[in-house]
């Protein structure tokens, strides 16, 4: 039996559960949300010049986050 509604997805008091639409009705990015993305250690092993734009953005974000955590731990020890 196929489901026609997303049971339990309604958060509104007077609302109804949303209907399940055909796959073509959803945006393309939705199907890539669970794709594996490279970790910071894997990105550090690559040449930065050869990284695709999305991986470069991810590298900068993760590297900044790691440096902030490191700085905070050093400050906490002092």
C-alpha positions in Angstrom: 0.0 0.0 0.0 1.4 3.4 -1.0 1.2 6.3 1.4 -0.4 9.5 0.1 0.5 11.8 3.1 3.5 12.4 5.3 2.0 11.2 8.5 3.1 13.2 11.6 4.6 16.1 9.6 1.9 18.6 10.5 2.9 20.9 13.3 -0.1 23.3 13.1 -3.1 22.9 15.4 -5.6 23.2 12.6 -3.4 21.9 9.7 -3.3 18.7 7.8 -0.4 16.3 6.9 1.2 17.3 3.6 0.5 15.2 0.5 3.4 13.3 -1.0 4.2 14.7 -4.5 5.9 13.0 -7.4 9.7 13.2 -7.4 9.6 15.7 -10.3 7.8 18.2 -8.1 10.7 18.5 -5.6 13.9 20.6 -6.2 17.0 18.9 -7.4 19.1 19.9 -4.4 16.8 17.8 -2.1 18.1 14.5 -3.6 21.7 15.4 -2.7 21.2 16.3 1.0 22.5 13.0 2.2 25.5 12.7 -0.1 28.8 12.2 1.7 31.0 15.3 1.7 34.7 15.2 2.3 36.0 15.7 5.8 38.5 18.4 6.7 41.4 15.9 6.9 40.6 14.8 3.3 40.4 18.3 2.1 43.7 19.3 3.7 45.4 16.5 1.7 44.2 17.9 -1.6 45.7 20.8 -3.5 43.6 23.9 -2.7 44.0 25.2 -6.3 42.3 22.0 -7.7 39.3 21.9 -5.4 35.9 22.6 -6.9 34.2 25.7 -5.6 31.8 23.8 -3.2 34.7 21.9 -1.7 36.7 25.0 -1.3 33.9 26.7 0.6 33.6 23.7 2.8 37.3 23.7 3.4 37.4 27.3 4.5 34.4 26.8 6.8 35.8 23.7 8.5 39.3 25.1 8.7 38.0 28.3 10.4 35.9 26.3 12.8 38.9 24.1 13.7 41.2 27.1 14.3 38.5 28.8 16.5 38.2 25.6 18.6 42.0 25.3 18.9 42.3 29.0 20.0 39.5 28.6 22.5 41.1 25.5 24.0 44.5 27.3 24.3 42.8 30.3 26.0 40.9 28.0 28.4 44.2 26.3 29.5 45.8 29.7 30.4 
